[in-house]
């Protein structure tokens, strides 16, 4: 063991102070063991890598399947939405045509009793038509919802059976 002074080299201690030295320790050196990995560790690492790869493959397959299910549901929903919108447009067209027919009939009316009769007939026919249109749109909306949910339902059922 050697000693090292705490003052910089060439410096003189201040008057009234003495130099003191700190012990200097040598840093021990360690011999590195051989880089051979024991067979048990290697087997455990290989097994862990194989399990992680297997889990990754299963997760990837599940994600791809889920993506396919969602794409199928969205495709079905998009088609159903277009069908529903066509139904709404058809109902609006029928209602506008009925309104114009009613207006034309009112213009051609010659008496108050004829106007009242036309109004009653028009109101009754519009009430019945709106009821039928609502039923048709409701049926179409249920069909779209059921068809769009079917791929998701099938996918979830399949996933639970797989798990």
C-alpha positions as CSV (number, residue, x, y, z in Angstrom):
1,X,0.0,0.0,0.0
2,X,1.3,3.4,-0.9
3,X,0.3,6.9,0.3
4,X,-1.0,9.8,-1.8
5,X,-0.9,13.4,-0.7
6,X,-4.0,15.5,-1.0
7,X,-2.2,18.6,-2.2
8,X,-1.6,19.1,-5.8
9,X,1.9,18.3,-7.1
10,X,4.4,21.1,-6.5
11,X,2.1,22.8,-4.0
12,X,3.4,23.7,-0.6
13,X,1.2,23.4,2.5
14,X,-0.1,26.6,4.1
15,X,1.8,27.7,7.1
16,X,0.7,26.0,10.2
17,X,-0.7,23.0,8.3
18,X,1.0,19.7,7.7
19,X,0.7,17.4,4.8
20,X,-1.1,14.3,5.5
21,X,-1.4,11.4,3.2
22,X,-4.3,9.1,2.4
23,X,-3.6,5.4,1.9
24,X,-3.7,4.4,-1.8
25,X,-5.4,1.0,-2.4
26,X,-4.7,-1.1,-5.4
27,X,-7.8,-2.1,-7.4
28,X,-8.1,-5.9,-7.4
29,X,-8.1,-7.6,-10.7
30,X,-10.5,-10.4,-11.4
31,X,-9.9,-13.2,-13.8
32,X,-12.8,-13.5,-16.2
33,X,-14.3,-17.0,-16.2
34,X,-14.6,-18.8,-19.5
35,X,-17.4,-17.6,-21.8
36,X,-19.0,-21.0,-21.8
37,X,-22.7,-20.9,-20.9
38,X,-23.7,-23.9,-18.9
39,X,-25.9,-26.3,-20.8
40,X,-28.9,-25.8,-18.4
41,X,-28.9,-22.1,-18.9
42,X,-28.7,-22.5,-22.7
43,X,-31.6,-25.0,-22.7
44,X,-33.7,-22.7,-20.5
45,X,-32.9,-19.8,-22.8
46,X,-33.7,-21.8,-25.9
47,X,-37.0,-23.0,-24.3
48,X,-37.9,-19.4,-23.4
49,X,-37.2,-18.2,-26.9
50,X,-39.3,-21.0,-28.4
51,X,-42.2,-20.2,-26.0
52,X,-42.0,-16.5,-26.8
53,X,-41.9,-17.3,-30.6
54,X,-44.9,-19.6,-30.2
55,X,-46.8,-16.9,-28.2
56,X,-46.0,-14.3,-30.8
57,X,-47.2,-16.5,-33.6
58,X,-50.5,-17.2,-31.7
59,X,-51.0,-13.5,-31.0
60,X,-50.2,-12.6,-34.6
61,X,-52.7,-15.2,-35.9
62,X,-55.4,-13.9,-33.4
63,X,-54.8,-10.3,-34.4
64,X,-55.1,-11.2,-38.1
65,X,-58.3,-13.1,-37.5
66,X,-59.7,-10.2,-35.5
67,X,-58.8,-7.8,-38.3
68,X,-60.6,-10.0,-40.8
69,X,-63.7,-10.2,-38.6
70,X,-63.7,-6.4,-38.2
71,X,-63.2,-5.9,-41.9
72,X,-66.1,-8.2,-42.6
73,X,-68.4,-6.5,-40.1
74,X,-67.5,-3.0,-41.6
75,X,-68.1,-4.2,-45.1
76,X,-71.5,-5.7,-44.2
77,X,-72.3,-2.5,-42.2
78,X,-71.3,-0.3,-45.1
79,X,-73.5,-2.2,-47.6
80,X,-76.4,-2.3,-45.2
81,X,-76.1,1.4,-44.5
82,X,-76.3,2.1,-48.3
83,X,-79.4,-0.1,-48.5
84,X,-81.0,1.7,-45.5
85,X,-80.2,5.1,-47.0
86,X,-81.9,4.0,-50.3
87,X,-84.9,3.1,-48.2
88,X,-85.0,6.5,-46.6
89,X,-84.6,8.2,-49.9
90,X,-87.4,6.1,-51.4
91,X,-89.7,7.0,-48.5
92,X,-88.9,10.7,-48.8
93,X,-89.5,10.5,-52.6
94,X,-92.9,8.9,-52.0
95,X,-93.9,11.5,-49.4
96,X,-92.8,14.4,-51.6
97,X,-94.8,13.0,-54.5
98,X,-97.8,12.5,-52.2
99,X,-97.5,16.1,-51.0
100,X,-97.4,17.4,-54.6
101,X,-100.4,15.3,-55.6
102,X,-102.3,16.6,-52.6
103,X,-101.4,20.2,-53.6
104,X,-102.5,19.6,-57.2
105,X,-105.8,18.1,-56.0
106,X,-106.4,21.0,-53.6
107,X,-105.9,23.5,-56.5
108,X,-108.5,21.6,-58.5
109,X,-111.0,21.5,-55.6
110,X,-114.2,23.5,-56.3
111,X,-115.8,23.5,-52.8
112,X,-114.9,23.6,-49.2
113,X,-116.4,20.1,-48.7
114,X,-114.2,18.8,-51.4
115,X,-111.1,20.4,-49.8
116,X,-112.1,18.8,-46.4
117,X,-112.6,15.4,-48.0
118,X,-109.3,15.6,-49.9
119,X,-107.5,16.6,-46.7
120,X,-109.0,13.7,-44.7
121,X,-108.1,11.2,-47.4
122,X,-104.6,12.7,-47.7
123,X,-104.0,12.6,-43.9
124,X,-105.3,9.0,-43.6
125,X,-103.1,7.9,-46.5
126,X,-100.0,9.7,-45.2
127,X,-100.6,8.2,-41.7
128,X,-100.8,4.7,-43.2
129,X,-97.8,5.3,-45.5
130,X,-95.7,6.7,-42.7
131,X,-96.5,3.7,-40.5
132,X,-95.6,1.3,-43.4
133,X,-92.4,3.2,-44.1
134,X,-91.4,3.2,-40.5
135,X,-91.9,-0.6,-40.3
136,X,-89.9,-1.1,-43.5
137,X,-87.0,1.1,-42.2
138,X,-87.1,-0.6,-38.8
139,X,-87.0,-4.1,-40.5
140,X,-84.1,-2.9,-42.7
141,X,-82.2,-1.4,-39.7
142,X,-82.6,-4.6,-37.7
143,X,-81.4,-6.7,-40.7
144,X,-78.3,-4.4,-41.1
145,X,-77.5,-4.6,-37.4
146,X,-77.9,-8.4,-37.3
147,X,-75.8,-9.0,-40.4
148,X,-73.1,-6.6,-39.3
149,X,-73.0,-8.2,-35.8
150,X,-72.9,-11.7,-37.1
151,X,-69.1,-11.8,-38.1
152,X,-68.3,-10.3,-34.7
153,X,-70.5,-12.8,-32.8
154,X,-68.9,-15.7,-34.8
155,X,-65.4,-14.4,-34.2
156,X,-66.0,-14.0,-30.4
157,X,-67.5,-17.4,-30.2
158,X,-64.6,-18.9,-32.0
159,X,-62.1,-17.0,-29.8
160,X,-63.8,-18.3,-26.6
161,X,-63.7,-21.9,-28.0
162,X,-60.1,-21.5,-28.9
163,X,-59.2,-20.1,-25.4
